[in-house]
Amino acid sequence: MEVTEGPRERALGLSPPPTGAWPKLRVMLLRRLALLLVLTAPVLAGCSGDDENEAATTATTAPAVTETTEAIRTPDEVKTAVFERSYSECGSFSIPRLAAKYKVPRRPASIASAVGRAWTDQFNASADAVQSGRDGCLQALREAG
């Protein structure tokens, strides 16, 4: 069998790669390995436990929710942190960049709400902290002009 040197033969490993091809081959192999890991991770995660027992345990240990539950207030220190982070982020980046990051329209109000929500989630704060984050972002956008 005669082996000719072409891209197909090199891909099958029938001939040595040309000089300077090793970095390209390493990148290609790393990409394939990453793809394999991404494709197999959900399968492995799905095989990690027994869902029936887990659902039963969760149902019996979940706290009872009553209709008279009051809204949980966020501590002032956390609201201040949400305000500061939102202010800093909106003052550091352009409106188009923020709109793209948070996938909202390029309107300051939409961006401010999204940034406030994101920082509230980051600090695991209650919904009352969103307004602080929104205010911080709007103030930074006004000052940036």
N, CA, C and O atoms as CSV, one atom per row, in Angstrom:
chain,resi,resn,atom,element,x,y,z
A,1,MET,N,N,0.845,-1.166,0.000
A,1,MET,CA,C,0.000,0.000,0.000
A,1,MET,C,C,0.892,1.229,0.000
A,1,MET,O,O,1.777,1.374,0.844
A,2,GLU,N,N,0.649,2.099,-0.945
A,2,GLU,CA,C,1.454,3.307,-1.050
A,2,GLU,C,C,0.760,4.449,-0.309
A,2,GLU,O,O,-0.429,4.705,-0.496
A,3,VAL,N,N,1.520,5.113,0.520
A,3,VAL,CA,C,0.978,6.209,1.318
A,3,VAL,C,C,1.443,7.520,0.711
A,3,VAL,O,O,2.640,7.787,0.600
A,4,THR,N,N,0.466,8.335,0.319
A,4,THR,CA,C,0.800,9.662,-0.185
A,4,THR,C,C,0.584,10.654,0.950
A,4,THR,O,O,-0.266,10.453,1.817
A,5,GLU,N,N,1.352,11.707,0.928
A,5,GLU,CA,C,1.237,12.678,2.002
A,5,GLU,C,C,0.208,13.732,1.629
A,5,GLU,O,O,0.444,14.559,0.748
A,6,GLY,N,N,-0.910,13.699,2.289
A,6,GLY,CA,C,-1.974,14.676,2.112
A,6,GLY,C,C,-2.611,14.942,3.469
A,6,GLY,O,O,-2.218,14.338,4.466
A,7,PRO,N,N,-3.581,15.831,3.515
A,7,PRO,CA,C,-4.195,16.156,4.800
A,7,PRO,C,C,-4.908,14.958,5.429
A,7,PRO,O,O,-4.895,14.793,6.649
A,8,ARG,N,N,-5.525,14.127,4.597
A,8,ARG,CA,C,-6.234,12.964,5.133
A,8,ARG,C,C,-5.251,11.972,5.740
A,8,ARG,O,O,-5.509,11.423,6.812
A,9,GLU,N,N,-4.142,11.739,5.075
A,9,GLU,CA,C,-3.146,10.799,5.586
A,9,GLU,C,C,-2.519,11.331,6.877
A,9,GLU,O,O,-2.282,10.573,7.819
A,10,ARG,N,N,-2.256,12.621,6.912
A,10,ARG,CA,C,-1.686,13.202,8.144
A,10,ARG,C,C,-2.678,13.085,9.292
A,10,ARG,O,O,-2.284,12.808,10.425
A,11,ALA,N,N,-3.968,13.295,9.010
A,11,ALA,CA,C,-4.992,13.205,10.054
A,11,ALA,C,C,-5.113,11.784,10.579
A,11,ALA,O,O,-5.394,11.584,11.761
A,12,LEU,N,N,-4.907,10.797,9.719
A,12,LEU,CA,C,-4.985,9.403,10.142
A,12,LEU,C,C,-3.688,8.920,10.776
A,12,LEU,O,O,-3.617,7.797,11.276
A,13,GLY,N,N,-2.674,9.754,10.754
A,13,GLY,CA,C,-1.415,9.383,11.383
A,13,GLY,C,C,-0.539,8.507,10.519
A,13,GLY,O,O,0.361,7.844,11.033
A,14,LEU,N,N,-0.779,8.485,9.206
A,14,LEU,CA,C,0.002,7.643,8.315
A,14,LEU,C,C,1.322,8.273,7.918
A,14,LEU,O,O,2.208,7.584,7.413
A,15,SER,N,N,1.465,9.558,8.136
A,15,SER,CA,C,2.727,10.208,7.815
A,15,SER,C,C,3.011,11.242,8.906
A,15,SER,O,O,2.093,11.744,9.555
A,16,PRO,N,N,4.265,11.545,9.093
A,16,PRO,CA,C,4.583,12.521,10.142
A,16,PRO,C,C,4.086,13.909,9.752
A,16,PRO,O,O,4.058,14.252,8.570
A,17,PRO,N,N,3.701,14.692,10.729
A,17,PRO,CA,C,3.221,16.034,10.412
A,17,PRO,C,C,4.362,16.912,9.933
A,17,PRO,O,O,5.514,16.700,10.311
A,18,PRO,N,N,4.051,17.894,9.105
A,18,PRO,CA,C,5.098,18.790,8.624
A,18,PRO,C,C,5.651,19.637,9.777
A,18,PRO,O,O,5.031,19.760,10.833
A,19,THR,N,N,6.799,20.199,9.551
A,19,THR,CA,C,7.434,21.028,10.563
A,19,THR,C,C,6.525,22.193,10.918
A,19,THR,O,O,5.944,22.826,10.036
A,20,GLY,N,N,6.400,22.477,12.212
A,20,GLY,CA,C,5.565,23.574,12.675
A,20,GLY,C,C,4.112,23.204,12.870
A,20,GLY,O,O,3.311,24.057,13.252
A,21,ALA,N,N,3.744,21.943,12.614
A,21,ALA,CA,C,2.351,21.530,12.742
A,21,ALA,C,C,2.021,21.071,14.161
A,21,ALA,O,O,0.844,20.951,14.500
A,22,TRP,N,N,3.015,20.813,14.992
A,22,TRP,CA,C,2.740,20.299,16.343
A,22,TRP,C,C,1.888,21.245,17.178
A,22,TRP,O,O,0.977,20.774,17.859
A,23,PRO,N,N,2.133,22.553,17.163
A,23,PRO,CA,C,1.241,23.416,17.944
A,23,PRO,C,C,-0.212,23.343,17.468
A,23,PRO,O,O,-1.136,23.375,18.280
A,24,LYS,N,N,-0.412,23.246,16.152
A,24,LYS,CA,C,-1.766,23.154,15.617
A,24,LYS,C,C,-2.418,21.840,16.043
A,24,LYS,O,O,-3.602,21.804,16.376
A,25,LEU,N,N,-1.633,20.762,16.031
A,25,LEU,CA,C,-2.169,19.468,16.442
A,25,LEU,C,C,-2.523,19.484,17.928
A,25,LEU,O,O,-3.550,18.931,18.323
A,26,ARG,N,N,-1.689,20.108,18.747
A,26,ARG,CA,C,-1.990,20.185,20.181
A,26,ARG,C,C,-3.286,20.947,20.422
A,26,ARG,O,O,-4.104,20.537,21.246
A,27,VAL,N,N,-3.475,22.045,19.714
A,27,VAL,CA,C,-4.700,22.828,19.876
A,27,VAL,C,C,-5.898,22.002,19.436
A,27,VAL,O,O,-6.935,22.002,20.099
A,28,MET,N,N,-5.758,21.306,18.331
A,28,MET,CA,C,-6.847,20.485,17.835
A,28,MET,C,C,-7.186,19.384,18.840
A,28,MET,O,O,-8.361,19.133,19.106
A,29,LEU,N,N,-6.173,18.729,19.396
A,29,LEU,CA,C,-6.417,17.665,20.365
A,29,LEU,C,C,-7.042,18.225,21.641
A,29,LEU,O,O,-7.928,17.593,22.217
A,30,LEU,N,N,-6.599,19.400,22.095
A,30,LEU,CA,C,-7.186,20.016,23.284
A,30,LEU,C,C,-8.649,20.384,23.048
A,30,LEU,O,O,-9.488,20.230,23.936
A,31,ARG,N,N,-8.946,20.871,21.848
A,31,ARG,CA,C,-10.335,21.206,21.535
A,31,ARG,C,C,-11.213,19.958,21.541
A,31,ARG,O,O,-12.331,19.975,22.056
A,32,ARG,N,N,-10.700,18.890,20.970
A,32,ARG,CA,C,-11.475,17.641,20.941
A,32,ARG,C,C,-11.678,17.099,22.351
A,32,ARG,O,O,-12.758,16.607,22.679
A,33,LEU,N,N,-10.648,17.186,23.183
A,33,LEU,CA,C,-10.764,16.733,24.567
A,33,LEU,C,C,-11.781,17.576,25.333
A,33,LEU,O,O,-12.584,17.041,26.097
A,34,ALA,N,N,-11.748,18.897,25.129
A,34,ALA,CA,C,-12.704,19.780,25.792
A,34,ALA,C,C,-14.128,19.458,25.345
A,34,ALA,O,O,-15.043,19.423,26.168
A,35,LEU,N,N,-14.317,19.226,24.057
A,35,LEU,CA,C,-15.634,18.875,23.541
A,35,LEU,C,C,-16.110,17.557,24.144
A,35,LEU,O,O,-17.278,17.431,24.514
A,36,LEU,N,N,-15.236,16.597,24.242
A,36,LEU,CA,C,-15.587,15.314,24.838
A,36,LEU,C,C,-16.006,15.480,26.290
A,36,LEU,O,O,-16.980,14.870,26.730
A,37,LEU,N,N,-15.275,16.304,27.038
A,37,LEU,CA,C,-15.621,16.547,28.433
A,37,LEU,C,C,-16.970,17.244,28.565
A,37,LEU,O,O,-17.773,16.906,29.436
A,38,VAL,N,N,-17.212,18.223,27.688
A,38,VAL,CA,C,-18.477,18.949,27.737
A,38,VAL,C,C,-19.638,18.018,27.412
A,38,VAL,O,O,-20.705,18.128,28.017
A,39,LEU,N,N,-19.448,17.118,26.481
A,39,LEU,CA,C,-20.522,16.213,26.095
A,39,LEU,C,C,-20.764,15.111,27.114
A,39,LEU,O,O,-21.895,14.645,27.250
A,40,THR,N,N,-19.732,14.680,27.834
A,40,THR,CA,C,-19.914,13.589,28.781
A,40,THR,C,C,-20.281,14.057,30.185
A,40,THR,O,O,-20.802,13.263,30.968
A,41,ALA,N,N,-20.030,15.314,30.529
A,41,ALA,CA,C,-20.315,15.806,31.881
A,41,ALA,C,C,-21.801,15.675,32.251
A,41,ALA,O,O,-22.098,15.219,33.356
A,42,PRO,N,N,-22.747,16.054,31.376
A,42,PRO,CA,C,-24.158,15.896,31.758
A,42,PRO,C,C,-24.552,14.434,31.966
A,42,PRO,O,O,-25.380,14.131,32.825
A,43,VAL,N,N,-23.971,13.540,31.194
A,43,VAL,CA,C,-24.287,12.127,31.343
A,43,VAL,C,C,-23.792,11.625,32.689
A,43,VAL,O,O,-24.500,10.907,33.395
A,44,LEU,N,N,-22.565,12.009,33.041
A,44,LEU,CA,C,-22.013,11.586,34.315
A,44,LEU,C,C,-22.757,12.214,35.482
A,44,LEU,O,O,-22.956,11.558,36.505
A,45,ALA,N,N,-23.168,13.456,35.355
A,45,ALA,CA,C,-23.899,14.123,36.421
A,45,ALA,C,C,-25.280,13.493,36.609
A,45,ALA,O,O,-25.781,13.422,37.731
A,46,GLY,N,N,-25.885,13.044,35.538
A,46,GLY,CA,C,-27.189,12.409,35.623
A,46,GLY,C,C,-27.153,11.052,36.281
A,46,GLY,O,O,-28.178,10.574,36.765
A,47,CYS,N,N,-26.006,10.426,36.309
A,47,CYS,CA,C,-25.857,9.096,36.899
A,47,CYS,C,C,-25.363,9.153,38.335
A,47,CYS,O,O,-24.943,8.131,38.878
A,48,SER,N,N,-25.403,10.322,38.961
A,48,SER,CA,C,-24.763,10.468,40.260
A,48,SER,C,C,-25.603,10.022,41.434
A,48,SER,O,O,-25.047,9.802,42.510
A,49,GLY,N,N,-26.885,9.876,41.295
A,49,GLY,CA,C,-27.664,9.494,42.474
A,49,GLY,C,C,-29.048,9.018,42.123
A,49,GLY,O,O,-29.440,8.966,40.957
A,50,ASP,N,N,-29.783,8.669,43.169
A,50,ASP,CA,C,-31.140,8.167,43.033
A,50,ASP,C,C,-32.104,9.327,43.227
A,50,ASP,O,O,-32.222,9.858,44.331
A,51,ASP,N,N,-32.793,9.722,42.166
A,51,ASP,CA,C,-33.677,10.879,42.216
A,51,ASP,C,C,-34.915,10.643,43.081
A,51,ASP,O,O,-35.422,11.582,43.694
A,52,GLU,N,N,-35.405,9.411,43.140
A,52,GLU,CA,C,-36.622,9.142,43.896
A,52,GLU,C,C,-36.409,9.396,45.388
A,52,GLU,O,O,-37.237,10.047,46.025
A,53,ASN,N,N,-35.323,8.897,45.947
A,53,ASN,CA,C,-35.053,9.107,47.372
A,53,ASN,C,C,-34.780,10.571,47.666
A,53,ASN,O,O,-35.192,11.089,48.704
A,54,GLU,N,N,-34.093,11.234,46.763
A,54,GLU,CA,C,-33.762,12.643,46.955
A,54,GLU,C,C,-35.016,13.503,46.957
A,54,GLU,O,O,-35.130,14.420,47.771
A,55,ALA,N,N,-35.954,13.228,46.068
A,55,ALA,CA,C,-37.191,13.994,46.001
A,55,ALA,C,C,-38.023,13.786,47.256
A,55,ALA,O,O,-38.621,14.732,47.768
A,56,ALA,N,N,-38.067,12.563,47.753
A,56,ALA,CA,C,-38.834,12.281,48.964
A,56,ALA,C,C,-38.231,12.979,50.168
A,56,ALA,O,O,-38.961,13.511,51.004
A,57,THR,N,N,-36.911,12.987,50.269
A,57,THR,CA,C,-36.248,13.648,51.385
A,57,THR,C,C,-36.478,15.148,51.333
A,57,THR,O,O,-36.748,15.768,52.362
A,58,THR,N,N,-36.377,15.733,50.165
A,58,THR,CA,C,-36.570,17.170,50.017
A,58,THR,C,C,-37.994,17.566,50.377
A,58,THR,O,O,-38.213,18.599,51.010
A,59,ALA,N,N,-38.955,16.753,49.979
A,59,ALA,CA,C,-40.348,17.073,50.249
A,59,ALA,C,C,-40.641,17.037,51.750
A,59,ALA,O,O,-41.444,17.833,52.236
A,60,THR,N,N,-40.017,16.148,52.473
A,60,THR,CA,C,-40.316,16.039,53.899
A,60,THR,C,C,-39.540,17.039,54.744
A,60,THR,O,O,-39.969,17.372,55.849
A,61,THR,N,N,-38.396,17.528,54.243
A,61,THR,CA,C,-37.593,18.440,55.050
A,61,THR,C,C,-37.771,19.905,54.671
A,61,THR,O,O,-37.197,20.773,55.329
A,62,ALA,N,N,-38.531,20.204,53.654
A,62,ALA,CA,C,-38.716,21.589,53.241
A,62,ALA,C,C,-39.560,22.330,54.271
A,62,ALA,O,O,-40.539,21.781,54.776
A,63,PRO,N,N,-39.193,23.571,54.589
A,63,PRO,CA,C,-39.973,24.314,55.575
A,63,PRO,C,C,-41.344,24.684,55.020
A,63,PRO,O,O,-41.514,24.899,53.820
A,64,ALA,N,N,-42.302,24.752,55.915
A,64,ALA,CA,C,-43.658,25.111,55.507
A,64,ALA,C,C,-43.719,26.602,55.196
A,64,ALA,O,O,-43.162,27.421,55.928
A,65,VAL,N,N,-44.394,26.944,54.116
A,65,VAL,CA,C,-44.542,28.338,53.732
A,65,VAL,C,C,-45.946,28.778,54.127
A,65,VAL,O,O,-46.940,28.156,53.753
A,66,THR,N,N,-46.002,29.849,54.881
A,66,THR,CA,C,-47.311,30.351,55.289
A,66,THR,C,C,-47.650,31.590,54.493
A,66,THR,O,O,-46.767,32.226,53.917
A,67,GLU,N,N,-48.916,31.936,54.458
A,67,GLU,CA,C,-49.362,33.108,53.715
A,67,GLU,C,C,-48.979,34.400,54.406
A,67,GLU,O,O,-48.942,35.449,53.764
A,68,THR,N,N,-48.690,34.355,55.704
A,68,THR,CA,C,-48.390,35.569,56.454
A,68,THR,C,C,-46.899,35.861,56.521
A,68,THR,O,O,-46.475,36.710,57.306
A,69,THR,N,N,-46.090,35.172,55.710
A,69,THR,CA,C,-44.658,35.410,55.720
A,69,THR,C,C,-44.361,36.819,55.229
A,69,THR,O,O,-44.800,37.217,54.150
A,70,GLU,N,N,-43.615,37.563,56.024
A,70,GLU,CA,C,-43.258,38.916,55.629
A,70,GLU,C,C,-42.027,38.880,54.731
A,70,GLU,O,O,-41.238,37.935,54.760
A,71,ALA,N,N,-41.889,39.918,53.945
A,71,ALA,CA,C,-40.722,40.022,53.076
A,71,ALA,C,C,-39.467,40.178,53.938
A,71,ALA,O,O,-39.462,40.917,54.922
A,72,ILE,N,N,-38.426,39.482,53.557
A,72,ILE,CA,C,-37.171,39.550,54.293
A,72,ILE,C,C,-36.449,40.822,53.882
A,72,ILE,O,O,-36.270,41.091,52.694
A,73,ARG,N,N,-36.035,41.603,54.876
A,73,ARG,CA,C,-35.336,42.852,54.592
A,73,ARG,C,C,-33.843,42.590,54.491
A,73,ARG,O,O,-33.280,41.809,55.257
A,74,THR,N,N,-33.215,43.254,53.534
A,74,THR,CA,C,-31.775,43.153,53.342
A,74,THR,C,C,-31.081,44.112,54.303
A,74,THR,O,O,-31.504,45.261,54.430
A,75,PRO,N,N,-30.021,43.665,54.985
A,75,PRO,CA,C,-29.282,44.570,55.874
A,75,PRO,C,C,-28.713,45.759,55.088
A,75,PRO,O,O,-28.395,45.642,53.904
A,76,ASP,N,N,-28.593,46.904,55.774
A,76,ASP,CA,C,-28.109,48.121,55.124
A,76,ASP,C,C,-26.703,47.966,54.556
A,76,ASP,O,O,-26.384,48.553,53.522
A,77,GLU,N,N,-25.853,47.173,55.229
A,77,GLU,CA,C,-24.484,46.976,54.732
A,77,GLU,C,C,-24.494,46.291,53.366
A,77,GLU,O,O,-23.692,46.617,52.490
A,78,VAL,N,N,-25.403,45.347,53.199
A,78,VAL,CA,C,-25.490,44.628,51.923
A,78,VAL,C,C,-26.051,45.546,50.845
A,78,VAL,O,O,-25.589,45.530,49.704
A,79,LYS,N,N,-27.059,46.352,51.214
A,79,LYS,CA,C,-27.609,47.306,50.237
A,79,LYS,C,C,-26.530,48.289,49.782
A,79,LYS,O,O,-26.451,48.644,48.606
A,80,THR,N,N,-25.702,48.721,50.735
A,80,THR,CA,C,-24.609,49.634,50.387
A,80,THR,C,C,-23.625,48.960,49.439
A,80,THR,O,O,-23.163,49.580,48.481
A,81,ALA,N,N,-23.303,47.697,49.698
A,81,ALA,CA,C,-22.381,46.964,48.826
A,81,ALA,C,C,-22.968,46.810,47.426
A,81,ALA,O,O,-22.251,46.962,46.437
A,82,VAL,N,N,-24.258,46.513,47.331
A,82,VAL,CA,C,-24.920,46.390,46.019
A,82,VAL,C,C,-24.863,47.730,45.291
A,82,VAL,O,O,-24.567,47.773,44.097
A,83,PHE,N,N,-25.145,48.828,46.002
A,83,PHE,CA,C,-25.077,50.167,45.408
A,83,PHE,C,C,-23.670,50.446,44.878
A,83,PHE,O,O,-23.502,50.894,43.744
A,84,GLU,N,N,-22.658,50.176,45.715
A,84,GLU,CA,C,-21.272,50.483,45.327
A,84,GLU,C,C,-20.822,49.668,44.129
A,84,GLU,O,O,-20.194,50.208,43.218
A,85,ARG,N,N,-21.129,48.383,44.112
A,85,ARG,CA,C,-20.723,47.542,42.987
A,85,ARG,C,C,-21.426,47.958,41.712
A,85,ARG,O,O,-20.806,48.005,40.649
A,86,SER,N,N,-22.711,48.259,41.803
A,86,SER,CA,C,-23.454,48.695,40.620
A,86,SER,C,C,-22.913,50.024,40.108
A,86,SER,O,O,-22.739,50.210,38.904
A,87,TYR,N,N,-22.649,50.940,41.026
A,87,TYR,CA,C,-22.093,52.244,40.667
A,87,TYR,C,C,-20.754,52.067,39.950
A,87,TYR,O,O,-20.502,52.680,38.913
A,88,SER,N,N,-19.916,51.226,40.517
A,88,SER,CA,C,-18.589,50.993,39.945
A,88,SER,C,C,-18.670,50.366,38.558
A,88,SER,O,O,-17.971,50.788,37.637
A,89,GLU,N,N,-19.517,49.367,38.416
A,89,GLU,CA,C,-19.620,48.682,37.119
A,89,GLU,C,C,-20.180,49.619,36.047
A,89,GLU,O,O,-19.657,49.665,34.934
A,90,CYS,N,N,-21.225,50.356,36.371
A,90,CYS,CA,C,-21.833,51.242,35.374
A,90,CYS,C,C,-20.943,52.438,35.061
A,90,CYS,O,O,-21.029,53.007,33.973
A,91,GLY,N,N,-20.099,52.818,35.995
A,91,GLY,CA,C,-19.176,53.912,35.740
A,91,GLY,C,C,-17.945,53.478,34.976
A,91,GLY,O,O,-17.231,54.314,34.420
A,92,SER,N,N,-17.683,52.166,34.939
A,92,SER,CA,C,-16.469,51.652,34.307
A,92,SER,C,C,-16.673,51.197,32.865
A,92,SER,O,O,-15.716,51.151,32.092
A,93,PHE,N,N,-17.900,50.861,32.496
A,93,PHE,CA,C,-18.143,50.293,31.176
A,93,PHE,C,C,-19.142,51.139,30.398
A,93,PHE,O,O,-19.944,51.872,30.977
A,94,SER,N,N,-19.078,51.023,29.085
A,94,SER,CA,C,-19.972,51.783,28.211
A,94,SER,C,C,-21.369,51.163,28.208
A,94,SER,O,O,-21.550,49.998,28.563
A,95,ILE,N,N,-22.344,51.961,27.803
A,95,ILE,CA,C,-23.726,51.481,27.735
A,95,ILE,C,C,-23.859,50.294,26.774
A,95,ILE,O,O,-24.512,49.313,27.130
A,96,PRO,N,N,-23.266,50.339,25.567
A,96,PRO,CA,C,-23.385,49.169,24.685
A,96,PRO,C,C,-22.783,47.902,25.295
A,96,PRO,O,O,-23.329,46.811,25.129
A,97,ARG,N,N,-21.674,48.045,25.990
A,97,ARG,CA,C,-21.041,46.866,26.606
A,97,ARG,C,C,-21.915,46.299,27.722
A,97,ARG,O,O,-22.084,45.083,27.816
A,98,LEU,N,N,-22.470,47.165,28.566
A,98,LEU,CA,C,-23.345,46.696,29.636
A,98,LEU,C,C,-24.610,46.055,29.069
A,98,LEU,O,O,-25.066,45.026,29.569
A,99,ALA,N,N,-25.175,46.664,28.027
A,99,ALA,CA,C,-26.380,46.113,27.408
A,99,ALA,C,C,-26.106,44.722,26.831
A,99,ALA,O,O,-26.942,43.824,26.931
A,100,ALA,N,N,-24.939,44.556,26.233
A,100,ALA,CA,C,-24.592,43.249,25.676
A,100,ALA,C,C,-24.354,42.228,26.787
A,100,ALA,O,O,-24.770,41.076,26.671
A,101,LYS,N,N,-23.693,42.643,27.850
A,101,LYS,CA,C,-23.392,41.719,28.958
A,101,LYS,C,C,-24.679,41.205,29.607
A,101,LYS,O,O,-24.802,40.012,29.886
A,102,TYR,N,N,-25.625,42.096,29.843
A,102,TYR,CA,C,-26.851,41.716,30.544
A,102,TYR,C,C,-28.015,41.399,29.604
A,102,TYR,O,O,-29.120,41.094,30.052
A,103,LYS,N,N,-27.751,41.477,28.289
A,103,LYS,CA,C,-28.745,41.116,27.272
A,103,LYS,C,C,-30.057,41.898,27.449
A,103,LYS,O,O,-31.146,41.327,27.492
A,104,VAL,N,N,-29.908,43.219,27.548
A,104,VAL,CA,C,-31.058,44.117,27.685
A,104,VAL,C,C,-30.936,45.213,26.625
A,104,VAL,O,O,-29.867,45.389,26.039
A,105,PRO,N,N,-32.030,45.954,26.374
A,105,PRO,CA,C,-31.945,47.075,25.427
A,105,PRO,C,C,-30.959,48.135,25.923
A,105,PRO,O,O,-30.630,48.183,27.108
A,106,ARG,N,N,-30.500,48.974,25.012
A,106,ARG,CA,C,-29.500,49.999,25.330
A,106,ARG,C,C,-30.136,51.230,25.971
A,106,ARG,O,O,-29.796,52.358,25.615
A,107,ARG,N,N,-31.036,51.027,26.892
A,107,ARG,CA,C,-31.652,52.134,27.628
A,107,ARG,C,C,-31.092,52.120,29.044
A,107,ARG,O,O,-30.996,51.057,29.657
A,108,PRO,N,N,-30.723,53.277,29.571
A,108,PRO,CA,C,-30.138,53.328,30.913
A,108,PRO,C,C,-31.009,52.668,31.987
A,108,PRO,O,O,-30.481,52.013,32.886
A,109,ALA,N,N,-32.322,52.827,31.908
A,109,ALA,CA,C,-33.204,52.233,32.917
A,109,ALA,C,C,-33.155,50.702,32.870
A,109,ALA,O,O,-33.125,50.045,33.911
A,110,SER,N,N,-33.147,50.145,31.666
A,110,SER,CA,C,-33.084,48.694,31.518
A,110,SER,C,C,-31.755,48.157,32.017
A,110,SER,O,O,-31.703,47.145,32.717
A,111,ILE,N,N,-30.692,48.837,31.653
A,111,ILE,CA,C,-29.354,48.416,32.071
A,111,ILE,C,C,-29.235,48.498,33.589
A,111,ILE,O,O,-28.729,47.573,34.224
A,112,ALA,N,N,-29.701,49.608,34.175
A,112,ALA,CA,C,-29.596,49.792,35.623
A,112,ALA,C,C,-30.359,48.710,36.377
A,112,ALA,O,O,-29.878,48.200,37.388
A,113,SER,N,N,-31.536,48.362,35.894
A,113,SER,CA,C,-32.316,47.304,36.546
A,113,SER,C,C,-31.598,45.963,36.473
A,113,SER,O,O,-31.558,45.220,37.453
A,114,ALA,N,N,-31.035,45.659,35.318
A,114,ALA,CA,C,-30.328,44.387,35.156
A,114,ALA,C,C,-29.081,44.324,36.029
A,114,ALA,O,O,-28.803,43.294,36.643
A,115,VAL,N,N,-28.332,45.416,36.087
A,115,VAL,CA,C,-27.124,45.450,36.916
A,115,VAL,C,C,-27.504,45.333,38.387
A,115,VAL,O,O,-26.865,44.588,39.130
A,116,GLY,N,N,-28.538,46.062,38.820
A,116,GLY,CA,C,-28.995,45.971,40.207
A,116,GLY,C,C,-29.445,44.580,40.574
A,116,GLY,O,O,-29.142,44.096,41.665
A,117,ARG,N,N,-30.176,43.917,39.666
A,117,ARG,CA,C,-30.612,42.539,39.904
A,117,ARG,C,C,-29.424,41.596,40.010
A,117,ARG,O,O,-29.392,40.723,40.877
A,118,ALA,N,N,-28.442,41.776,39.120
A,118,ALA,CA,C,-27.275,40.886,39.103
A,118,ALA,C,C,-26.480,40.997,40.409
A,118,ALA,O,O,-26.084,39.982,40.982
A,119,TRP,N,N,-26.249,42.222,40.877
A,119,TRP,CA,C,-25.495,42.383,42.122
A,119,TRP,C,C,-26.311,41.948,43.330
A,119,TRP,O,O,-25.744,41.467,44.311
A,120,THR,N,N,-27.621,42.105,43.281
A,120,THR,CA,C,-28.465,41.595,44.361
A,120,THR,C,C,-28.357,40.080,44.431
A,120,THR,O,O,-28.244,39.514,45.518
A,121,ASP,N,N,-28.391,39.425,43.289
A,121,ASP,CA,C,-28.222,37.970,43.255
A,121,ASP,C,C,-26.835,37.564,43.738
A,121,ASP,O,O,-26.691,36.577,44.460
A,122,GLN,N,N,-25.821,38.315,43.346
A,122,GLN,CA,C,-24.445,38.003,43.740
A,122,GLN,C,C,-24.294,38.016,45.263
A,122,GLN,O,O,-23.580,37.187,45.827
A,123,PHE,N,N,-24.967,38.957,45.922
A,123,PHE,CA,C,-24.882,39.063,47.379
A,123,PHE,C,C,-25.978,38.265,48.090
A,123,PHE,O,O,-26.089,38.335,49.314
A,124,ASN,N,N,-26.778,37.517,47.352
A,124,ASN,CA,C,-27.890,36.752,47.922
A,124,ASN,C,C,-28.799,37.644,48.767
A,124,ASN,O,O,-29.246,37.251,49.844
A,125,ALA,N,N,-29.059,38.829,48.273
A,125,ALA,CA,C,-29.888,39.794,48.989
A,125,ALA,C,C,-31.342,39.641,48.561
A,125,ALA,O,O,-31.649,38.978,47.570
A,126,SER,N,N,-32.218,40.259,49.318
A,126,SER,CA,C,-33.648,40.237,48.992
A,126,SER,C,C,-33.935,41.223,47.872
A,126,SER,O,O,-33.070,41.994,47.457
A,127,ALA,N,N,-35.157,41.180,47.399
A,127,ALA,CA,C,-35.557,42.024,46.273
A,127,ALA,C,C,-35.464,43.506,46.588
A,127,ALA,O,O,-35.365,44.321,45.670
A,128,ASP,N,N,-35.493,43.878,47.871
A,128,ASP,CA,C,-35.431,45.298,48.205
A,128,ASP,C,C,-34.059,45.915,47.923
A,128,ASP,O,O,-33.929,47.139,47.927
A,129,ALA,N,N,-33.040,45.098,47.680
A,129,ALA,CA,C,-31.707,45.614,47.363
A,129,ALA,C,C,-31.559,45.965,45.887
A,129,ALA,O,O,-30.627,46.674,45.508
A,130,VAL,N,N,-32.471,45.473,45.054
A,130,VAL,CA,C,-32.394,45.765,43.618
A,130,VAL,C,C,-32.468,47.269,43.381
A,130,VAL,O,O,-31.750,47.804,42.536
A,131,GLN,N,N,-33.332,47.949,44.122
A,131,GLN,CA,C,-33.481,49.396,43.952
A,131,GLN,C,C,-32.177,50.122,44.273
A,131,GLN,O,O,-31.825,51.088,43.596
A,132,SER,N,N,-31.460,49.665,45.295
A,132,SER,CA,C,-30.170,50.287,45.633
A,132,SER,C,C,-29.179,50.126,44.482
A,132,SER,O,O,-28.475,51.069,44.124
A,133,GLY,N,N,-29.131,48.928,43.910
A,133,GLY,CA,C,-28.235,48.694,42.783
A,133,GLY,C,C,-28.624,49.510,41.574
A,133,GLY,O,O,-27.766,50.041,40.869
A,134,ARG,N,N,-29.917,49.610,41.335
A,134,ARG,CA,C,-30.411,50.401,40.203
A,134,ARG,C,C,-30.034,51.869,40.388
A,134,ARG,O,O,-29.582,52.527,39.451
A,135,ASP,N,N,-30.225,52.369,41.598
A,135,ASP,CA,C,-29.884,53.766,41.877
A,135,ASP,C,C,-28.392,54.030,41.673
A,135,ASP,O,O,-28.010,55.055,41.108
A,136,GLY,N,N,-27.559,53.112,42.130
A,136,GLY,CA,C,-26.114,53.281,41.968
A,136,GLY,C,C,-25.707,53.317,40.514
A,136,GLY,O,O,-24.871,54.127,40.113
A,137,CYS,N,N,-26.294,52.444,39.727
A,137,CYS,CA,C,-25.968,52.393,38.302
A,137,CYS,C,C,-26.446,53.658,37.593
A,137,CYS,O,O,-25.710,54.242,36.799
A,138,LEU,N,N,-27.672,54.078,37.878
A,138,LEU,CA,C,-28.189,55.285,37.230
A,138,LEU,C,C,-27.357,56.513,37.588
A,138,LEU,O,O,-27.119,57.378,36.744
A,139,GLN,N,N,-26.916,56.585,38.843
A,139,GLN,CA,C,-26.094,57.724,39.248
A,139,GLN,C,C,-24.775,57.726,38.477
A,139,GLN,O,O,-24.331,58.775,38.012
A,140,ALA,N,N,-24.153,56.564,38.339
A,140,ALA,CA,C,-22.889,56.471,37.596
A,140,ALA,C,C,-23.085,56.816,36.126
A,140,ALA,O,O,-22.243,57.491,35.535
A,141,LEU,N,N,-24.185,56.361,35.527
A,141,LEU,CA,C,-24.447,56.671,34.125
A,141,LEU,C,C,-24.688,58.167,33.914
A,141,LEU,O,O,-24.246,58.735,32.915
A,142,ARG,N,N,-25.390,58.803,34.855
A,142,ARG,CA,C,-25.620,60.247,34.755
A,142,ARG,C,C,-24.296,61.008,34.864
A,142,ARG,O,O,-24.064,61.960,34.120
A,143,GLU,N,N,-23.437,60.594,35.779
A,143,GLU,CA,C,-22.164,61.273,35.964
A,143,GLU,C,C,-21.224,61.065,34.781
A,143,GLU,O,O,-20.419,61.939,34.458
A,144,ALA,N,N,-21.332,59.884,34.126
A,144,ALA,CA,C,-20.477,59.601,32.971
A,144,ALA,C,C,-20.925,60.427,31.767
A,144,ALA,O,O,-20.130,60.713,30.872
A,145,GLY,N,N,-22.190,60.802,31.753
A,145,GLY,CA,C,-22.706,61.687,30.697
A,145,GLY,C,C,-22.956,60.951,29.472
A,145,GLY,O,O,-23.393,61.534,28.479
